[in-house]
Amino acid sequence: MADRRGRQVETPELRRLRRRIDALDRRIVALLNERADLAREAGRAKTALASRIYVEGRHDAELVEKIWGDDLRHVGVVVEYLGGIDDLPGIVADFAPGEGRRLGVLVDHLVPGSKESRIADRVRSGAGRGHVLVLGHPYVDIWQAVKPARLGLAGWPEVPRTVEWKHGICAALGLPHRDQADLAAAWRMILDQVRSWDDLERPLLTVVEQLIDFVSEDHH
């Protein structure tokens, strides 16, 4: 439609149709992006080994992912979060470890004679014996696996046994520690200081490398 001077005039109907076209274009772009994401996931799934590494603790898993994630994906090993060692027997039973299906597990500090150690021993000697490796790091908390020098400290502060360790560390560092949100923010600050494996203590490096070698052994 044109006005008296011959210029095209956009009618309400044309505007409505153009809005619908724009909306469809946005949906198409979103679907194409979603398709690309799924294709990448499918590619990773095709190359992933059957073997897995489970890491107990959210912070532990985040640290392993940050330092070893790219290398693990390169060899096709998937890292899974383990909420607690009590869940481990069920996970092992469902996973059914065997030839070509190895399971590595990194758990919190294993104290000899503790319930956690007994669970780990039972899993190691169970039906998947020889195809399951459970290792623990020696730290009260995974925060200690970060070299204190990365935070400008000569060493991690001593925390009285009567004080929850993370709260005591935050207090010594002058960080808020009222609730889980404060502790999460403190961990994020610590994790941000970690750039490479050189920022971590040797005992953690050793156990993680042992787990990686173990789960990839059948695929060399």
Buried (B, 14 or more C-beta within 10 A) or exposed (E): EEEEEEEEEEEEEEEEEEEEEEEEEEEEEEEEEEEEEEEEEEEEEEEBBBBBBBBBBBBBBBBBBBBBBEEBBEBBBBBEBBEEBEEBEEBBEEBEBBEEBBBBBBBBBBEEEEEBBEBBEEBBEEEBEEBBBBBBBBBBBBBBBBBBEBBEEEEBBEBEEEEEBBBBBBBBBEBEBEEEEBBEBBBEEBBEEBEEBEBBBEEBBEBBEBBBEBBBEBEE
